[in-house]
Each structure stands twice: as C-alpha cells, then as structure tokens.
C-alpha cells in the first residue's frame, strides 16, 4: 500500500547533484555573463554561510518560470542548500517546508532539528507518500499527527496510526471519518480497517465510539459496541 522504496529511488532524481548537472549544461549560454557564478560555488556558499539575512533573502526569492529549465533547476538546487543550512531563520525554513513541492528540499527539511519545521513538512500536501510515511514515525507526536492528517499518507500508515496507543483522541476522530465523512471514494475495505482500529484504540473518545457504533461496516460497529459496554 505504501510506495516505499520505489518512490525513494524516484526522489533521488530531484537531488542537488542532479539539479547541478542539468544546470551545468547551460553554462555555455551564460559564459559571457560577468555576474554568472558556477552553481557549485554558489551552492557551497549558501550551504555554509552564517549570514542569516542572505539566507532569508534566498529562501524568499521567487522562482523563475519552469519554461526556463536551466534557471529553474539552478534555483531549486540552491534552495536545497538554504534548507540544509542551520543558520537559515526558522521562519524561512518553515516557509520552505510549507510551500515547496520539491522532494530534494522537503527531504532536507524533514530532518530539521526544529519540530515546527518537520511539522510543516508533514502537513505539506505536495509531499511524496514515502516522505509522509517517514514523518508518521517522527519522535514528536505533533509531527506524527500532522503526517496522519496529510492526504498523501498511505493506508498502511493510517492504519498504524489508528492502532498506535499514543495517537490522540482528536487525530483518532479524524481517522474515524475516513471513507465516510472525508474521502468518501476511499477504498471501502481499507477505510473500514482504519475505522475499526480507531474503535479499538484505548484513546478513542466516547463521542467517536458512539458514532462508530452506527458505522456502515458491521466490523466497525461491533468493535465500537464492545468498547461501549
């Protein structure tokens, strides 16, 4: 159910090194530009600088149009360097984590020491499902639960979240509505498995159990009714 390793391999094509390679092919066109600096030099400068103002400006700089492939590839590669620099202000790392769709940038930020940055990645609906799946295992419950709310989360991870005794009542309530009130076109068997797991979870609230006792799935009904006795 989770795309796992196959998607991870796909993400490698978004890495900075690949972005560098695609950009280097455009160097001949820019050789006459006195202001042009090779990507590797700029990347390393942004990766290691301690100038937070410079890093903030780079994080907020609008991306060039995708039609300019060389410039676009260069810009996203440089954002990876910004994302991986601990001197980039937290608010700018959160901005990138919340708005960027690029796996090479989001992977960097998913490993950030700041919990709010990882939480922003976990909430980003442009995540690959393997990355959201990784964040459902985060050491911080708020990050894990943000990932469980992400529509990109696989059913395997949703089921594990519904079974986890540390999952909060609010997130269990959210999971209990999958395939019913939310995502009505979800696979009926998979969504019912998640709702049943919610009903069996000791953190499930009375209100959620009462609703699940009237679920369309008899398996869910029985699980909830047994807990209500």
C-alpha positions as a Markdown table, in Angstrom:
| # | Residue | x | y | z |
|---|---|---|---|---|
| 1 | Unk | 0.0 | 0.0 | 0.0 |
| 2 | Unk | 2.9 | 2.4 | 0.6 |
| 3 | Unk | 5.1 | 3.2 | -2.4 |
| 4 | Unk | 8.1 | 2.9 | -0.1 |
| 5 | Unk | 11.5 | 2.2 | -1.7 |
| 6 | Unk | 10.4 | 2.7 | -5.3 |
| 7 | Unk | 9.3 | 6.3 | -4.6 |
| 8 | Unk | 12.5 | 6.9 | -2.6 |
| 9 | Unk | 14.5 | 6.0 | -5.7 |
| 10 | Unk | 12.4 | 8.4 | -7.7 |
| 11 | Unk | 13.2 | 11.2 | -5.3 |
| 12 | Unk | 16.9 | 10.9 | -6.0 |
| 13 | Unk | 16.4 | 12.5 | -9.4 |
| 14 | Unk | 15.5 | 15.7 | -7.5 |
| 15 | Unk | 18.7 | 15.9 | -5.6 |
| 16 | Unk | 21.0 | 18.8 | -5.8 |
| 17 | Unk | 23.6 | 16.9 | -7.7 |
| 18 | Unk | 21.1 | 16.1 | -10.5 |
| 19 | Unk | 20.0 | 19.7 | -10.4 |
| 20 | Unk | 23.6 | 20.8 | -10.7 |
| 21 | Unk | 24.1 | 18.5 | -13.7 |
| 22 | Unk | 21.1 | 19.9 | -15.6 |
| 23 | Unk | 22.2 | 23.4 | -14.9 |
| 24 | Unk | 25.8 | 23.0 | -15.9 |
| 25 | Unk | 24.6 | 22.2 | -19.4 |
| 26 | Unk | 23.5 | 25.8 | -19.7 |
| 27 | Unk | 26.8 | 27.3 | -18.6 |
| 28 | Unk | 28.0 | 27.9 | -22.2 |
| 29 | Unk | 25.0 | 30.2 | -22.7 |
| 30 | Unk | 25.9 | 32.2 | -19.6 |
| 31 | Unk | 29.6 | 32.2 | -20.0 |
| 32 | Unk | 29.5 | 35.8 | -21.3 |
| 33 | Unk | 27.6 | 37.0 | -18.2 |
| 34 | Unk | 30.2 | 38.6 | -15.9 |
| 35 | Unk | 27.8 | 38.1 | -13.0 |
| 36 | Unk | 27.4 | 34.4 | -13.6 |
| 37 | Unk | 28.9 | 32.1 | -10.9 |
| 38 | Unk | 29.1 | 28.3 | -11.3 |
| 39 | Unk | 26.3 | 26.6 | -9.4 |
| 40 | Unk | 28.6 | 24.5 | -7.3 |
| 41 | Unk | 30.3 | 27.7 | -5.9 |
| 42 | Unk | 27.0 | 29.4 | -5.1 |
| 43 | Unk | 25.6 | 26.2 | -3.6 |
| 44 | Unk | 28.5 | 25.7 | -1.3 |
| 45 | Unk | 28.4 | 29.4 | -0.3 |
| 46 | Unk | 24.7 | 29.1 | 0.7 |
| 47 | Unk | 25.3 | 25.7 | 2.3 |
| 48 | Unk | 27.9 | 27.1 | 4.7 |
| 49 | Unk | 27.3 | 30.8 | 5.1 |
| 50 | Unk | 26.3 | 32.1 | 8.6 |
| 51 | Unk | 24.7 | 35.2 | 7.1 |
| 52 | Unk | 21.0 | 34.7 | 8.0 |
| 53 | Unk | 19.9 | 37.8 | 6.1 |
| 54 | Unk | 21.4 | 36.4 | 2.9 |
| 55 | Unk | 19.8 | 33.0 | 3.5 |
| 56 | Unk | 16.4 | 34.6 | 4.3 |
| 57 | Unk | 16.5 | 36.5 | 1.0 |
| 58 | Unk | 17.5 | 33.4 | -0.9 |
| 59 | Unk | 14.6 | 31.4 | 0.7 |
| 60 | Unk | 12.0 | 34.1 | -0.2 |
| 61 | Unk | 13.3 | 34.8 | -3.8 |
| 62 | Unk | 10.6 | 34.0 | -6.3 |
| 63 | Unk | 11.4 | 31.0 | -8.5 |
| 64 | Unk | 11.9 | 31.6 | -12.2 |
| 65 | Unk | 9.3 | 30.2 | -14.6 |
| 66 | Unk | 9.6 | 26.5 | -15.3 |
| 67 | Unk | 9.9 | 27.3 | -19.0 |
| 68 | Unk | 13.4 | 28.5 | -18.3 |
| 69 | Unk | 14.6 | 25.0 | -17.3 |
| 70 | Unk | 18.2 | 25.8 | -16.6 |
| 71 | Unk | 17.3 | 28.8 | -14.3 |
| 72 | Unk | 14.5 | 26.9 | -12.6 |
| 73 | Unk | 16.8 | 23.9 | -11.9 |
| 74 | Unk | 19.5 | 26.1 | -10.6 |
| 75 | Unk | 17.1 | 27.9 | -8.3 |
| 76 | Unk | 15.7 | 24.8 | -6.8 |
| 77 | Unk | 19.1 | 23.3 | -6.2 |
| 78 | Unk | 20.2 | 26.5 | -4.4 |
| 79 | Unk | 17.0 | 26.3 | -2.2 |
| 80 | Unk | 18.2 | 22.8 | -1.1 |
| 81 | Unk | 21.4 | 24.4 | 0.2 |
| 82 | Unk | 19.3 | 27.1 | 2.0 |
| 83 | Unk | 17.1 | 24.4 | 3.5 |
| 84 | Unk | 20.0 | 22.5 | 4.8 |
| 85 | Unk | 21.8 | 25.4 | 6.5 |
| 86 | Unk | 21.1 | 25.7 | 10.2 |
| 87 | Unk | 21.6 | 29.4 | 10.0 |
| 88 | Unk | 18.6 | 29.9 | 7.8 |
| 89 | Unk | 16.0 | 31.6 | 10.1 |
| 90 | Unk | 13.4 | 29.1 | 11.4 |
| 91 | Unk | 10.5 | 31.1 | 9.9 |
| 92 | Unk | 12.1 | 30.8 | 6.5 |
| 93 | Unk | 12.7 | 27.1 | 6.9 |
| 94 | Unk | 9.0 | 26.7 | 7.9 |
| 95 | Unk | 8.1 | 28.8 | 4.8 |
| 96 | Unk | 10.0 | 26.4 | 2.5 |
| 97 | Unk | 8.6 | 23.4 | 4.3 |
| 98 | Unk | 5.1 | 24.6 | 3.9 |
| 99 | Unk | 5.3 | 25.9 | 0.3 |
| 100 | Unk | 7.9 | 23.9 | -1.7 |
| 101 | Unk | 6.8 | 20.8 | -3.7 |
| 102 | Unk | 10.3 | 19.6 | -4.4 |
| 103 | Unk | 11.4 | 16.4 | -2.7 |
| 104 | Unk | 15.1 | 17.4 | -2.5 |
| 105 | Unk | 14.2 | 20.4 | -0.4 |
| 106 | Unk | 11.5 | 18.7 | 1.7 |
| 107 | Unk | 13.8 | 15.7 | 2.5 |
| 108 | Unk | 16.4 | 18.2 | 3.9 |
| 109 | Unk | 13.7 | 19.9 | 6.0 |
| 110 | Unk | 12.2 | 16.6 | 7.2 |
| 111 | Unk | 15.4 | 16.0 | 9.1 |
| 112 | Unk | 15.5 | 19.5 | 10.6 |
| 113 | Unk | 16.2 | 19.7 | 14.3 |
| 114 | Unk | 13.3 | 22.2 | 14.8 |
| 115 | Unk | 10.0 | 20.4 | 15.5 |
| 116 | Unk | 7.9 | 23.1 | 13.8 |
| 117 | Unk | 9.9 | 22.8 | 10.6 |
| 118 | Unk | 9.3 | 19.0 | 10.4 |
| 119 | Unk | 5.6 | 19.5 | 11.3 |
| 120 | Unk | 5.3 | 21.9 | 8.3 |
| 121 | Unk | 6.8 | 19.3 | 6.1 |
| 122 | Unk | 4.4 | 16.7 | 7.5 |
| 123 | Unk | 1.5 | 18.9 | 6.6 |
| 124 | Unk | 2.6 | 19.7 | 3.1 |
| 125 | Unk | 0.2 | 18.1 | 0.7 |
| 126 | Unk | 2.8 | 18.1 | -2.1 |
| 127 | Unk | 4.9 | 15.5 | -0.1 |
| 128 | Unk | 5.6 | 12.2 | -1.6 |
| 129 | Unk | 3.8 | 9.5 | 0.3 |
| 130 | Unk | 7.1 | 7.8 | 1.3 |
| 131 | Unk | 8.2 | 11.1 | 3.0 |
| 132 | Unk | 4.9 | 11.5 | 4.8 |
| 133 | Unk | 5.2 | 7.9 | 5.9 |
| 134 | Unk | 8.6 | 8.6 | 7.4 |
| 135 | Unk | 7.2 | 11.5 | 9.4 |
| 136 | Unk | 4.5 | 9.3 | 10.9 |
| 137 | Unk | 7.4 | 7.7 | 12.7 |
| 138 | Unk | 8.8 | 11.0 | 14.0 |
| 139 | Unk | 9.9 | 11.3 | 17.6 |
| 140 | Unk | 7.5 | 14.1 | 18.3 |
| 141 | Unk | 3.8 | 13.3 | 18.4 |
| 142 | Unk | 2.7 | 16.6 | 16.9 |
| 143 | Unk | 4.8 | 15.9 | 13.8 |
| 144 | Unk | 3.4 | 12.3 | 13.6 |
| 145 | Unk | -0.2 | 13.5 | 13.8 |
| 146 | Unk | 0.3 | 16.2 | 11.2 |
| 147 | Unk | 1.5 | 13.5 | 8.9 |
| 148 | Unk | -1.5 | 11.4 | 9.7 |
| 149 | Unk | -3.7 | 14.3 | 8.6 |
| 150 | Unk | -1.9 | 14.7 | 5.3 |
| 151 | Unk | -3.9 | 13.3 | 2.4 |
| 152 | Unk | -0.8 | 11.8 | 0.9 |
| 153 | Unk | -0.4 | 9.4 | 3.8 |
| 154 | Unk | -0.7 | 5.8 | 2.8 |
| 155 | Unk | -3.4 | 3.5 | 4.2 |
| 156 | Unk | -0.7 | 1.4 | 5.8 |
| 157 | Unk | 0.5 | 4.4 | 7.8 |
| 158 | Unk | -3.1 | 5.5 | 8.6 |
| 159 | Unk | -3.8 | 2.0 | 10.0 |
| 160 | Unk | -0.6 | 2.0 | 12.1 |
| 161 | Unk | -1.6 | 5.5 | 13.4 |
| 162 | Unk | -5.1 | 4.3 | 14.3 |
| 163 | Unk | -3.5 | 1.3 | 16.2 |
| 164 | Unk | -0.9 | 3.4 | 18.0 |
| 165 | Unk | -1.9 | 3.9 | 21.7 |
| 166 | Unk | -0.1 | 7.3 | 21.7 |
| 167 | Unk | -2.3 | 8.8 | 19.0 |
| 168 | Unk | -4.5 | 11.4 | 20.5 |
| 169 | Unk | -8.3 | 11.4 | 20.6 |
| 170 | Unk | -8.5 | 14.3 | 18.1 |
| 171 | Unk | -6.5 | 12.5 | 15.4 |
| 172 | Unk | -8.3 | 9.3 | 16.1 |
| 173 | Unk | -11.6 | 11.2 | 15.5 |
| 174 | Unk | -10.1 | 12.5 | 12.2 |
| 175 | Unk | -9.2 | 8.9 | 11.1 |
| 176 | Unk | -12.6 | 7.6 | 12.1 |
| 177 | Unk | -14.2 | 9.7 | 9.4 |
| 178 | Unk | -12.1 | 8.4 | 6.5 |
| 179 | Unk | -14.2 | 6.8 | 3.8 |
| 180 | Unk | -17.4 | 8.2 | 5.4 |
| 181 | Unk | -17.4 | 12.0 | 6.0 |
| 182 | Unk | -14.0 | 12.6 | 4.4 |
| 183 | Unk | -12.6 | 10.8 | 1.3 |
| 184 | Unk | -15.9 | 9.1 | 0.6 |
| 185 | Unk | -14.4 | 7.5 | -2.5 |
| 186 | Unk | -11.7 | 5.8 | -0.5 |
| 187 | Unk | -11.3 | 2.0 | -0.8 |
| 188 | Unk | -14.1 | 0.7 | 1.5 |
| 189 | Unk | -12.2 | -2.2 | 3.0 |
| 190 | Unk | -9.1 | -0.1 | 3.8 |
| 191 | Unk | -11.0 | 2.8 | 5.3 |
| 192 | Unk | -13.2 | 0.4 | 7.4 |
| 193 | Unk | -10.0 | -1.3 | 8.7 |
| 194 | Unk | -8.8 | 2.1 | 9.8 |
| 195 | Unk | -12.1 | 3.0 | 11.5 |
| 196 | Unk | -12.2 | -0.4 | 13.3 |
| 197 | Unk | -8.7 | 0.2 | 14.6 |
| 198 | Unk | -9.8 | 3.6 | 15.9 |
| 199 | Unk | -12.7 | 1.9 | 17.7 |
| 200 | Unk | -10.2 | -0.5 | 19.4 |
| 201 | Unk | -7.7 | 2.2 | 20.4 |
| 202 | Unk | -7.9 | 3.0 | 24.1 |
| 203 | Unk | -7.5 | 6.7 | 23.4 |
| 204 | Unk | -10.7 | 6.8 | 21.3 |
| 205 | Unk | -13.2 | 9.2 | 22.8 |
| 206 | Unk | -16.7 | 8.3 | 23.9 |
| 207 | Unk | -18.2 | 10.5 | 21.2 |
| 208 | Unk | -16.2 | 8.9 | 18.5 |
| 209 | Unk | -17.1 | 5.4 | 19.7 |
| 210 | Unk | -20.8 | 6.3 | 19.8 |
| 211 | Unk | -20.6 | 7.4 | 16.2 |
| 212 | Unk | -18.6 | 4.4 | 15.1 |
| 213 | Unk | -21.2 | 2.1 | 16.8 |
| 214 | Unk | -23.6 | 3.2 | 14.0 |
| 215 | Unk | -20.9 | 2.8 | 11.2 |
| 216 | Unk | -21.9 | 1.3 | 7.8 |
| 217 | Unk | -19.4 | -1.5 | 8.4 |
| 218 | Unk | -20.6 | -4.2 | 10.8 |
| 219 | Unk | -17.0 | -4.9 | 11.8 |
| 220 | Unk | -16.6 | -1.3 | 12.9 |
| 221 | Unk | -20.0 | -1.3 | 14.6 |
| 222 | Unk | -19.2 | -4.4 | 16.7 |
| 223 | Unk | -15.7 | -3.1 | 17.7 |
| 224 | Unk | -17.2 | 0.2 | 18.9 |
| 225 | Unk | -20.2 | -1.5 | 20.6 |
| 226 | Unk | -17.9 | -3.8 | 22.5 |
| 227 | Unk | -15.9 | -0.8 | 23.8 |
| 228 | Unk | -19.0 | 0.9 | 24.9 |
| 229 | Unk | -20.2 | -1.9 | 27.1 |
